[in-house]
């Protein structure tokens, strides 16, 4: 079980991304629709609804970047006004908006405070990890998403004990279903905050997170992991601590696995 009384080693987050999204969308709405209203009053050009929504999305995306949002929020910011406009034109009931917001929140739960979006590892990465995993060792995937890495590693060797931990409700549910359907008995899935989970029992720790938590995760690994154990980060570096090894994978995005030996 996860020790909920353990100290929280994660970095103190800045403003929550969801709050920044809401503020940037509100500011963009006020500015664009204010300009459109002013143009109408002075008999200026009439901005079509489509143009207003496009301008609103572009302005919100720019403000979001300015206020510290990660670049992966760009398509979300651009699309939100268009989606809202389409829903209004279709005269959808109000509960649809609430349901959509709740669904997004449950999927991107970690992004609101941890600044960790939902990244999914690909098959080339799974294969590379299975080659790195110590025979007969214990491996943990921090933020395991929907469980693809877990099931692949578990199938790669019956002697590998694989653990995944996830705090976003919908990805956790999908991972739970996926691991149960796999039939593998060497998988343990946990729901919760990996900052409160001791890494001392694992021979390899894998993380595909974001730049924000990596310095704190490195310090946590150095404090808890046993000598010789591996910390593997997909793509994201630790400033001031170059990896002991970097593996560049032969996939579309030239994935880098950064490896530190504790």
C-alpha positions, 0 to 999 in steps of 0.5 A: 500500500502507498504510505499516505503519511510519507513526506511529499518530495515533489516540487512546489508547482506554480499556478495550476495549468487549468487555472491558467487556461481558464484565465487566458480563455477569459481574457481572449474572449473579453478582448476579441468580443470587445473589439467586435462589439466596438467595430459594430458600434462604429460601423466598422467591419463585421467579424464573423463568428468563425473568425472571432473564435479563431482569433480567440483561440490564437490569443488564448494560446499566446497568452497561455505560453506567455503565462507559463503553459507547456507547448502541448497545451497549444492545440487545446487552447486553439480548439476550445473556442471552436468546440464551445461555438460548435456546441452552442450552434448545435444547442447541446444541453448544458450537462454536455459541457460539464461532462466534457470538462470532467472527462478531460480533468480525469484524463489529464489529472496530473497536468493540473498541479504536477505539470505532467501531461499524459505521454504514452511510450511507444513499442520501440521504447518498450523493447528498449526497456525490456533490454535494460530491465535486470533479469530477475529484477523489479521495475517500476513505471512512474505515471504508467498511463494506460499500462502498455509499458507494464504489459510489455515488460511483464511478457518479456520475462516471467522473472521480472516483477513489474509495478506501475503507479498512476494518479489520473483516474481514467488512465488508471482504470484503463491500465487496470483493465489492460493488465487484468486482460493480459493475464500476467501475474508479475504486474502490480498496479497502484493508484496514487502519488509516486512522490509518496512511494519509496523507490528503494525496492526497485532495480530500475525506475522508468519515468516519462513525465515532463521537464518540471519534476525531473530535478526533484525525481533525480534527488528522490532517486539518489536518496532512495534507490540502491547502488547500481539501480537504474533511473531511466527518463524518456526524453527529459533531462536533469539539469546539471546531472548528465546521464551515464548513458543515452540511448537514441531509438530508431523511431519516428521521434528519435526517442532518447532514453537517458539512463543514470546508474545510482 
